[in-house]
Amino acid sequence: MSNFLLIFLSLLLGYLFGKYKIFPKESALILNKFVIYISLPAMVLLQVPKLTPSSDILLPIFIAWIVIGVSATAVFTIAKIFHYPKSITGALLLVAVLGNTSFLGIPIVQSYYGQDALGYVVVYDQFGSFLALATYGSVVVALYSKKSSLNAKDIIKKIILFPPFLSLIIALLLIGREFPSSIESTLQNLALTIIPLALVAVGLQLKFKLPKPYIKPFIIALSIKLILAPLVAFIVIKALQIDSFVAQVVILESAMGPMVTAAAIASAANLSPRLSSAVVGYGSIFTIATTAFWYVAISSFL
Protein backbone atom coordinates (compact mmCIF):
# COMPACT_ATOMS: atom_id res chain seq x y z
CA MET A 1 0.00 0.00 0.00
CA SER A 2 2.82 2.40 0.84
CA ASN A 3 4.28 1.96 -2.66
CA PHE A 4 0.99 2.98 -4.27
CA LEU A 5 0.76 5.98 -1.98
CA LEU A 6 4.28 6.97 -3.05
CA ILE A 7 3.37 6.54 -6.75
CA PHE A 8 0.21 8.63 -6.45
CA LEU A 9 1.81 11.30 -4.26
CA SER A 10 4.86 11.65 -6.54
CA LEU A 11 2.68 12.04 -9.65
CA LEU A 12 0.41 14.53 -7.88
CA LEU A 13 3.28 16.62 -6.51
CA GLY A 14 4.95 16.69 -9.92
CA TYR A 15 1.73 17.80 -11.58
CA LEU A 16 1.08 20.53 -8.98
CA PHE A 17 4.69 21.75 -9.10
CA GLY A 18 4.39 22.05 -12.89
CA LYS A 19 0.91 23.58 -12.93
CA TYR A 20 1.77 26.31 -10.41
CA LYS A 21 5.32 26.79 -11.74
CA ILE A 22 6.90 25.98 -8.36
CA PHE A 23 9.76 24.15 -10.10
CA PRO A 24 11.77 25.75 -12.93
CA LYS A 25 10.63 24.91 -16.47
CA GLU A 26 13.56 22.58 -17.13
CA SER A 27 13.08 20.54 -13.91
CA ALA A 28 11.54 17.52 -15.64
CA LEU A 29 14.49 17.30 -18.01
CA ILE A 30 16.98 17.52 -15.13
CA LEU A 31 15.18 14.86 -13.08
CA ASN A 32 14.94 12.59 -16.11
CA LYS A 33 18.67 12.96 -16.74
CA PHE A 34 19.47 12.09 -13.14
CA VAL A 35 17.34 8.95 -13.38
CA ILE A 36 18.77 7.95 -16.77
CA TYR A 37 22.43 8.60 -15.92
CA ILE A 38 22.51 7.58 -12.24
CA SER A 39 19.40 5.91 -10.76
CA LEU A 40 18.50 3.50 -13.55
CA PRO A 41 22.08 2.28 -14.21
CA ALA A 42 22.40 1.65 -10.47
CA MET A 43 19.15 -0.36 -10.54
CA VAL A 44 20.38 -2.35 -13.55
CA LEU A 45 23.73 -3.19 -11.94
CA LEU A 46 22.02 -4.07 -8.66
CA GLN A 47 19.25 -6.36 -9.98
CA VAL A 48 20.34 -7.97 -13.26
CA PRO A 49 23.37 -9.88 -11.87
CA LYS A 50 20.94 -11.59 -9.46
CA LEU A 51 19.00 -13.20 -12.34
CA THR A 52 19.40 -16.92 -12.84
CA PRO A 53 20.95 -17.67 -16.25
CA SER A 54 18.12 -19.36 -18.16
CA SER A 55 15.71 -18.99 -21.05
CA ASP A 56 13.53 -16.89 -18.71
CA ILE A 57 15.71 -13.88 -19.57
CA LEU A 58 14.58 -14.15 -23.21
CA LEU A 59 10.85 -14.12 -22.40
CA PRO A 60 10.60 -10.37 -21.59
CA ILE A 61 12.37 -9.51 -24.87
CA PHE A 62 10.21 -11.86 -26.95
CA ILE A 63 6.92 -10.64 -25.46
CA ALA A 64 7.95 -6.97 -25.62
CA TRP A 65 8.51 -7.13 -29.39
CA ILE A 66 5.36 -9.21 -30.02
CA VAL A 67 3.32 -6.60 -28.14
CA ILE A 68 4.99 -3.72 -29.98
CA GLY A 69 4.42 -5.39 -33.37
CA VAL A 70 0.74 -6.17 -32.77
CA SER A 71 0.06 -2.72 -31.28
CA ALA A 72 1.73 -0.94 -34.20
CA THR A 73 -0.24 -3.06 -36.69
CA ALA A 74 -3.49 -2.23 -34.87
CA VAL A 75 -2.71 1.50 -34.93
CA PHE A 76 -1.78 1.46 -38.62
CA THR A 77 -4.94 -0.48 -39.56
CA ILE A 78 -7.28 1.76 -37.55
CA ALA A 79 -5.61 4.91 -38.90
CA LYS A 80 -6.23 3.64 -42.45
CA ILE A 81 -9.88 2.82 -41.70
CA PHE A 82 -10.58 6.28 -40.25
CA HIS A 83 -8.35 8.09 -42.78
CA TYR A 84 -6.33 9.86 -40.09
CA PRO A 85 -3.80 12.45 -41.27
CA LYS A 86 -0.09 11.66 -40.99
CA SER A 87 0.31 13.80 -37.86
CA ILE A 88 -2.27 11.79 -35.88
CA THR A 89 -1.12 8.44 -37.28
CA GLY A 90 2.49 9.21 -36.40
CA ALA A 91 1.53 10.30 -32.89
CA LEU A 92 -0.50 7.13 -32.30
CA LEU A 93 2.31 4.93 -33.63
CA LEU A 94 4.46 6.37 -30.84
CA VAL A 95 2.24 6.88 -27.78
CA ALA A 96 -0.15 3.94 -28.36
CA VAL A 97 2.69 1.48 -28.96
CA LEU A 98 5.61 2.41 -26.67
CA GLY A 99 5.09 1.89 -22.94
CA ASN A 100 6.47 3.64 -19.89
CA THR A 101 8.12 0.41 -18.75
CA SER A 102 10.79 2.01 -16.58
CA PHE A 103 9.49 5.17 -14.88
CA LEU A 104 6.06 3.59 -14.26
CA GLY A 105 7.01 -0.05 -14.73
CA ILE A 106 9.59 -0.24 -11.97
CA PRO A 107 7.48 1.18 -9.10
CA ILE A 108 4.24 -0.55 -10.14
CA VAL A 109 5.72 -4.00 -10.80
CA GLN A 110 7.76 -3.74 -7.59
CA SER A 111 4.56 -2.96 -5.68
CA TYR A 112 2.96 -6.21 -6.86
CA TYR A 113 5.88 -8.60 -7.26
CA GLY A 114 8.69 -7.19 -5.11
CA GLN A 115 12.41 -6.71 -5.71
CA ASP A 116 12.85 -10.10 -7.41
CA ALA A 117 10.88 -8.87 -10.42
CA LEU A 118 13.04 -5.84 -11.16
CA GLY A 119 15.75 -7.63 -13.13
CA TYR A 120 13.15 -8.84 -15.63
CA VAL A 121 11.56 -5.39 -15.75
CA VAL A 122 14.94 -3.93 -16.71
CA VAL A 123 15.46 -6.54 -19.46
CA TYR A 124 11.95 -5.84 -20.87
CA ASP A 125 12.53 -2.11 -20.73
CA GLN A 126 16.01 -1.95 -22.25
CA PHE A 127 15.86 -4.73 -24.87
CA GLY A 128 12.20 -4.01 -25.60
CA SER A 129 10.92 -0.48 -25.02
CA PHE A 130 14.22 1.40 -25.26
CA LEU A 131 15.44 -0.43 -28.36
CA ALA A 132 12.02 0.13 -29.95
CA LEU A 133 12.16 3.83 -29.12
CA ALA A 134 15.60 4.17 -30.68
CA THR A 135 14.84 2.11 -33.81
CA TYR A 136 11.10 1.86 -34.48
CA GLY A 137 10.52 5.34 -33.00
CA SER A 138 13.15 6.89 -35.26
CA VAL A 139 11.56 5.24 -38.32
CA VAL A 140 8.09 6.56 -37.36
CA VAL A 141 9.41 10.11 -36.94
CA ALA A 142 11.30 9.91 -40.24
CA LEU A 143 8.22 8.68 -42.14
CA TYR A 144 5.56 10.87 -40.57
CA SER A 145 7.35 14.12 -39.73
CA LYS A 146 8.07 16.69 -42.42
CA LYS A 147 11.36 17.77 -40.87
CA SER A 148 13.03 14.49 -39.88
CA SER A 149 15.15 11.94 -41.69
CA LEU A 150 16.40 8.49 -40.74
CA ASN A 151 20.06 8.21 -39.80
CA ALA A 152 21.13 4.64 -38.98
CA LYS A 153 24.54 5.75 -37.64
CA ASP A 154 22.93 8.09 -35.10
CA ILE A 155 20.48 5.37 -34.01
CA ILE A 156 23.26 2.86 -33.36
CA LYS A 157 25.30 5.47 -31.49
CA LYS A 158 22.27 6.40 -29.37
CA ILE A 159 21.72 2.77 -28.40
CA ILE A 160 25.33 1.96 -27.56
CA LEU A 161 25.93 5.12 -25.50
CA PHE A 162 22.62 5.11 -23.60
CA PRO A 163 23.74 4.72 -19.93
CA PRO A 164 21.13 2.15 -18.76
CA PHE A 165 21.69 0.03 -21.87
CA LEU A 166 25.45 0.16 -21.39
CA SER A 167 24.92 -0.81 -17.74
CA LEU A 168 22.71 -3.69 -18.84
CA ILE A 169 25.44 -5.14 -21.07
CA ILE A 170 27.91 -4.95 -18.16
CA ALA A 171 25.35 -6.40 -15.74
CA LEU A 172 24.60 -9.38 -18.01
CA LEU A 173 28.31 -10.22 -17.94
CA LEU A 174 28.17 -10.19 -14.13
CA ILE A 175 25.22 -12.58 -13.72
CA GLY A 176 25.86 -14.96 -10.83
CA ARG A 177 28.45 -12.74 -9.21
CA GLU A 178 28.00 -10.81 -5.99
CA PHE A 179 29.18 -7.28 -5.24
CA PRO A 180 30.95 -6.44 -1.97
CA SER A 181 28.44 -5.23 0.62
CA SER A 182 29.68 -1.62 0.42
CA ILE A 183 29.12 -1.46 -3.35
CA GLU A 184 25.73 -3.19 -3.12
CA SER A 185 24.63 -0.74 -0.41
CA THR A 186 25.69 2.23 -2.57
CA LEU A 187 23.86 0.88 -5.62
CA GLN A 188 20.79 0.21 -3.47
CA ASN A 189 20.69 3.79 -2.18
CA LEU A 190 21.07 5.24 -5.68
CA ALA A 191 18.44 2.88 -7.11
CA LEU A 192 15.94 3.96 -4.45
CA THR A 193 15.83 7.43 -6.02
CA ILE A 194 14.15 6.08 -9.18
CA ILE A 195 10.56 6.02 -7.93
CA PRO A 196 10.19 9.54 -6.47
CA LEU A 197 12.37 11.33 -9.05
CA ALA A 198 11.00 9.54 -12.11
CA LEU A 199 7.37 9.93 -11.09
CA VAL A 200 7.74 13.59 -10.10
CA ALA A 201 9.28 14.12 -13.56
CA VAL A 202 6.29 12.36 -15.16
CA GLY A 203 3.93 14.52 -13.10
CA LEU A 204 5.69 17.70 -14.18
CA GLN A 205 4.99 16.81 -17.82
CA LEU A 206 1.35 15.78 -17.48
CA LYS A 207 -1.16 17.70 -19.61
CA PHE A 208 -4.86 16.85 -19.70
CA LYS A 209 -6.57 19.32 -22.07
CA LEU A 210 -7.79 17.79 -25.32
CA PRO A 211 -9.64 19.37 -28.28
CA LYS A 212 -12.79 17.48 -29.41
CA PRO A 213 -11.36 16.25 -32.78
CA TYR A 214 -8.77 14.28 -30.83
CA ILE A 215 -11.21 12.40 -28.57
CA LYS A 216 -11.61 9.33 -30.83
CA PRO A 217 -7.85 8.90 -31.47
CA PHE A 218 -7.32 9.42 -27.73
CA ILE A 219 -9.69 6.57 -26.84
CA ILE A 220 -8.09 4.35 -29.49
CA ALA A 221 -4.59 5.05 -28.16
CA LEU A 222 -5.43 4.20 -24.55
CA SER A 223 -7.49 1.15 -25.55
CA ILE A 224 -4.52 -0.26 -27.47
CA LYS A 225 -1.93 0.60 -24.83
CA LEU A 226 -3.83 -0.35 -21.67
CA ILE A 227 -6.08 -3.17 -22.92
CA LEU A 228 -4.83 -4.69 -26.19
CA ALA A 229 -1.10 -4.74 -25.31
CA PRO A 230 -1.41 -6.75 -22.05
CA LEU A 231 -4.13 -8.91 -23.62
CA VAL A 232 -1.71 -9.88 -26.42
CA ALA A 233 1.00 -10.69 -23.86
CA PHE A 234 -1.50 -12.74 -21.84
CA ILE A 235 -2.74 -14.70 -24.89
CA VAL A 236 0.78 -15.47 -26.14
CA ILE A 237 1.95 -16.65 -22.73
CA LYS A 238 -1.17 -18.81 -22.25
CA ALA A 239 -0.69 -20.28 -25.73
CA LEU A 240 2.90 -21.16 -24.85
CA GLN A 241 1.64 -22.65 -21.56
CA ILE A 242 4.07 -20.63 -19.46
CA ASP A 243 2.88 -19.99 -15.91
CA SER A 244 6.11 -18.85 -14.26
CA PHE A 245 6.78 -15.84 -12.07
CA VAL A 246 8.59 -14.21 -15.00
CA ALA A 247 5.50 -14.61 -17.22
CA GLN A 248 3.38 -12.76 -14.65
CA VAL A 249 5.90 -9.92 -14.44
CA VAL A 250 6.09 -9.64 -18.24
CA ILE A 251 2.30 -9.38 -18.67
CA LEU A 252 2.05 -6.65 -16.05
CA GLU A 253 5.01 -4.82 -17.59
CA SER A 254 3.24 -4.86 -20.99
CA ALA A 255 0.26 -3.15 -19.34
CA MET A 256 2.14 0.05 -18.53
CA GLY A 257 0.80 3.36 -19.83
CA PRO A 258 2.22 5.39 -22.71
CA MET A 259 5.89 6.39 -22.66
CA VAL A 260 6.54 10.02 -21.71
CA THR A 261 9.62 10.16 -23.96
CA ALA A 262 7.54 8.96 -26.92
CA ALA A 263 5.16 11.89 -26.40
CA ALA A 264 8.10 14.28 -26.13
CA ILE A 265 9.48 12.97 -29.44
CA ALA A 266 6.04 13.24 -31.05
CA SER A 267 5.75 16.85 -29.88
CA ALA A 268 9.25 17.72 -31.10
CA ALA A 269 8.37 16.26 -34.52
CA ASN A 270 5.05 18.17 -34.53
CA LEU A 271 3.01 14.97 -34.54
CA SER A 272 -0.21 16.13 -32.83
CA PRO A 273 1.48 17.41 -29.63
CA ARG A 274 -1.81 18.06 -27.78
CA LEU A 275 -3.03 14.53 -28.49
CA SER A 276 0.30 12.96 -27.48
CA SER A 277 0.45 14.90 -24.20
CA ALA A 278 -3.14 14.05 -23.29
CA VAL A 279 -2.65 10.33 -24.01
CA VAL A 280 0.39 10.25 -21.71
CA GLY A 281 -1.27 12.42 -19.05
CA TYR A 282 -4.45 10.42 -18.69
CA GLY A 283 -2.70 7.15 -19.48
CA SER A 284 -0.27 7.58 -16.58
CA ILE A 285 -3.18 8.01 -14.16
CA PHE A 286 -5.36 5.25 -15.63
CA THR A 287 -2.40 2.83 -15.49
CA ILE A 288 -2.68 2.63 -11.71
CA ALA A 289 -6.24 1.23 -12.05
CA THR A 290 -5.73 -0.91 -15.16
CA THR A 291 -2.61 -2.62 -13.82
CA ALA A 292 -4.59 -3.52 -10.68
CA PHE A 293 -7.15 -5.21 -12.95
CA TRP A 294 -4.45 -7.05 -14.88
CA TYR A 295 -2.76 -8.18 -11.68
CA VAL A 296 -6.02 -9.76 -10.51
CA ALA A 297 -6.56 -11.34 -13.94
CA ILE A 298 -3.02 -12.73 -14.01
CA SER A 299 -3.37 -14.14 -10.49
CA SER A 300 -6.71 -15.75 -11.38
CA PHE A 301 -5.97 -17.26 -14.78
CA LEU A 302 -2.22 -17.88 -14.96
C-alpha positions as a printed Julia matrix, in Angstrom:
302×3 Matrix{Float64}:
   0.0     0.0     0.0
   2.82    2.4     0.84
   4.28    1.96   -2.66
   0.99    2.98   -4.27
   0.76    5.98   -1.98
   4.28    6.97   -3.05
   3.37    6.54   -6.75
   0.21    8.63   -6.45
   1.81   11.3    -4.26
   4.86   11.65   -6.54
   2.68   12.04   -9.65
   0.41   14.53   -7.88
   3.28   16.62   -6.51
   4.95   16.69   -9.92
   1.73   17.8   -11.58
   1.08   20.53   -8.98
   4.69   21.75   -9.1
   4.39   22.05  -12.89
   0.91   23.58  -12.93
   1.77   26.31  -10.41
   5.32   26.79  -11.74
   6.9    25.98   -8.36
   9.76   24.15  -10.1
  11.77   25.75  -12.93
  10.63   24.91  -16.47
  13.56   22.58  -17.13
  13.08   20.54  -13.91
  11.54   17.52  -15.64
  14.49   17.3   -18.01
  16.98   17.52  -15.13
  15.18   14.86  -13.08
  14.94   12.59  -16.11
  18.67   12.96  -16.74
  19.47   12.09  -13.14
  17.34    8.95  -13.38
  18.77    7.95  -16.77
  22.43    8.6   -15.92
  22.51    7.58  -12.24
  19.4     5.91  -10.76
  18.5     3.5   -13.55
  22.08    2.28  -14.21
  22.4     1.65  -10.47
  19.15   -0.36  -10.54
  20.38   -2.35  -13.55
  23.73   -3.19  -11.94
  22.02   -4.07   -8.66
  19.25   -6.36   -9.98
  20.34   -7.97  -13.26
  23.37   -9.88  -11.87
  20.94  -11.59   -9.46
  19.0   -13.2   -12.34
  19.4   -16.92  -12.84
  20.95  -17.67  -16.25
  18.12  -19.36  -18.16
  15.71  -18.99  -21.05
  13.53  -16.89  -18.71
  15.71  -13.88  -19.57
  14.58  -14.15  -23.21
  10.85  -14.12  -22.4
  10.6   -10.37  -21.59
  12.37   -9.51  -24.87
  10.21  -11.86  -26.95
   6.92  -10.64  -25.46
   7.95   -6.97  -25.62
   8.51   -7.13  -29.39
   5.36   -9.21  -30.02
   3.32   -6.6   -28.14
   4.99   -3.72  -29.98
   4.42   -5.39  -33.37
   0.74   -6.17  -32.77
   0.06   -2.72  -31.28
   1.73   -0.94  -34.2
  -0.24   -3.06  -36.69
  -3.49   -2.23  -34.87
  -2.71    1.5   -34.93
  -1.78    1.46  -38.62
  -4.94   -0.48  -39.56
  -7.28    1.76  -37.55
  -5.61    4.91  -38.9
  -6.23    3.64  -42.45
  -9.88    2.82  -41.7
 -10.58    6.28  -40.25
  -8.35    8.09  -42.78
  -6.33    9.86  -40.09
  -3.8    12.45  -41.27
  -0.09   11.66  -40.99
   0.31   13.8   -37.86
  -2.27   11.79  -35.88
  -1.12    8.44  -37.28
   2.49    9.21  -36.4
   1.53   10.3   -32.89
  -0.5     7.13  -32.3
   2.31    4.93  -33.63
   4.46    6.37  -30.84
   2.24    6.88  -27.78
  -0.15    3.94  -28.36
   2.69    1.48  -28.96
   5.61    2.41  -26.67
   5.09    1.89  -22.94
   6.47    3.64  -19.89
   8.12    0.41  -18.75
  10.79    2.01  -16.58
   9.49    5.17  -14.88
   6.06    3.59  -14.26
   7.01   -0.05  -14.73
   9.59   -0.24  -11.97
   7.48    1.18   -9.1
   4.24   -0.55  -10.14
   5.72   -4.0   -10.8
   7.76   -3.74   -7.59
   4.56   -2.96   -5.68
   2.96   -6.21   -6.86
   5.88   -8.6    -7.26
   8.69   -7.19   -5.11
  12.41   -6.71   -5.71
  12.85  -10.1    -7.41
  10.88   -8.87  -10.42
  13.04   -5.84  -11.16
  15.75   -7.63  -13.13
  13.15   -8.84  -15.63
  11.56   -5.39  -15.75
  14.94   -3.93  -16.71
  15.46   -6.54  -19.46
  11.95   -5.84  -20.87
  12.53   -2.11  -20.73
  16.01   -1.95  -22.25
  15.86   -4.73  -24.87
  12.2    -4.01  -25.6
  10.92   -0.48  -25.02
  14.22    1.4   -25.26
  15.44   -0.43  -28.36
  12.02    0.13  -29.95
  12.16    3.83  -29.12
  15.6     4.17  -30.68
  14.84    2.11  -33.81
  11.1     1.86  -34.48
  10.52    5.34  -33.0
  13.15    6.89  -35.26
  11.56    5.24  -38.32
   8.09    6.56  -37.36
   9.41   10.11  -36.94
  11.3     9.91  -40.24
   8.22    8.68  -42.14
   5.56   10.87  -40.57
   7.35   14.12  -39.73
   8.07   16.69  -42.42
  11.36   17.77  -40.87
  13.03   14.49  -39.88
  15.15   11.94  -41.69
  16.4     8.49  -40.74
  20.06    8.21  -39.8
  21.13    4.64  -38.98
  24.54    5.75  -37.64
  22.93    8.09  -35.1
  20.48    5.37  -34.01
  23.26    2.86  -33.36
  25.3     5.47  -31.49
  22.27    6.4   -29.37
  21.72    2.77  -28.4
  25.33    1.96  -27.56
  25.93    5.12  -25.5
  22.62    5.11  -23.6
  23.74    4.72  -19.93
  21.13    2.15  -18.76
  21.69    0.03  -21.87
  25.45    0.16  -21.39
  24.92   -0.81  -17.74
  22.71   -3.69  -18.84
  25.44   -5.14  -21.07
  27.91   -4.95  -18.16
  25.35   -6.4   -15.74
  24.6    -9.38  -18.01
  28.31  -10.22  -17.94
  28.17  -10.19  -14.13
  25.22  -12.58  -13.72
  25.86  -14.96  -10.83
  28.45  -12.74   -9.21
  28.0   -10.81   -5.99
  29.18   -7.28   -5.24
  30.95   -6.44   -1.97
  28.44   -5.23    0.62
  29.68   -1.62    0.42
  29.12   -1.46   -3.35
  25.73   -3.19   -3.12
  24.63   -0.74   -0.41
  25.69    2.23   -2.57
  23.86    0.88   -5.62
  20.79    0.21   -3.47
  20.69    3.79   -2.18
  21.07    5.24   -5.68
  18.44    2.88   -7.11
  15.94    3.96   -4.45
  15.83    7.43   -6.02
  14.15    6.08   -9.18
  10.56    6.02   -7.93
  10.19    9.54   -6.47
  12.37   11.33   -9.05
  11.0     9.54  -12.11
   7.37    9.93  -11.09
   7.74   13.59  -10.1
   9.28   14.12  -13.56
   6.29   12.36  -15.16
   3.93   14.52  -13.1
   5.69   17.7   -14.18
   4.99   16.81  -17.82
   1.35   15.78  -17.48
  -1.16   17.7   -19.61
  -4.86   16.85  -19.7
  -6.57   19.32  -22.07
  -7.79   17.79  -25.32
  -9.64   19.37  -28.28
 -12.79   17.48  -29.41
 -11.36   16.25  -32.78
  -8.77   14.28  -30.83
 -11.21   12.4   -28.57
 -11.61    9.33  -30.83
  -7.85    8.9   -31.47
  -7.32    9.42  -27.73
  -9.69    6.57  -26.84
  -8.09    4.35  -29.49
  -4.59    5.05  -28.16
  -5.43    4.2   -24.55
  -7.49    1.15  -25.55
  -4.52   -0.26  -27.47
  -1.93    0.6   -24.83
  -3.83   -0.35  -21.67
  -6.08   -3.17  -22.92
  -4.83   -4.69  -26.19
  -1.1    -4.74  -25.31
  -1.41   -6.75  -22.05
  -4.13   -8.91  -23.62
  -1.71   -9.88  -26.42
   1.0   -10.69  -23.86
  -1.5   -12.74  -21.84
  -2.74  -14.7   -24.89
   0.78  -15.47  -26.14
   1.95  -16.65  -22.73
  -1.17  -18.81  -22.25
  -0.69  -20.28  -25.73
   2.9   -21.16  -24.85
   1.64  -22.65  -21.56
   4.07  -20.63  -19.46
   2.88  -19.99  -15.91
   6.11  -18.85  -14.26
   6.78  -15.84  -12.07
   8.59  -14.21  -15.0
   5.5   -14.61  -17.22
   3.38  -12.76  -14.65
   5.9    -9.92  -14.44
   6.09   -9.64  -18.24
   2.3    -9.38  -18.67
   2.05   -6.65  -16.05
   5.01   -4.82  -17.59
   3.24   -4.86  -20.99
   0.26   -3.15  -19.34
   2.14    0.05  -18.53
   0.8     3.36  -19.83
   2.22    5.39  -22.71
   5.89    6.39  -22.66
   6.54   10.02  -21.71
   9.62   10.16  -23.96
   7.54    8.96  -26.92
   5.16   11.89  -26.4
   8.1    14.28  -26.13
   9.48   12.97  -29.44
   6.04   13.24  -31.05
   5.75   16.85  -29.88
   9.25   17.72  -31.1
   8.37   16.26  -34.52
   5.05   18.17  -34.53
   3.01   14.97  -34.54
  -0.21   16.13  -32.83
   1.48   17.41  -29.63
  -1.81   18.06  -27.78
  -3.03   14.53  -28.49
   0.3    12.96  -27.48
   0.45   14.9   -24.2
  -3.14   14.05  -23.29
  -2.65   10.33  -24.01
   0.39   10.25  -21.71
  -1.27   12.42  -19.05
  -4.45   10.42  -18.69
  -2.7     7.15  -19.48
  -0.27    7.58  -16.58
  -3.18    8.01  -14.16
  -5.36    5.25  -15.63
  -2.4     2.83  -15.49
  -2.68    2.63  -11.71
  -6.24    1.23  -12.05
  -5.73   -0.91  -15.16
  -2.61   -2.62  -13.82
  -4.59   -3.52  -10.68
  -7.15   -5.21  -12.95
  -4.45   -7.05  -14.88
  -2.76   -8.18  -11.68
  -6.02   -9.76  -10.51
  -6.56  -11.34  -13.94
  -3.02  -12.73  -14.01
  -3.37  -14.14  -10.49
  -6.71  -15.75  -11.38
  -5.97  -17.26  -14.78
  -2.22  -17.88  -14.96
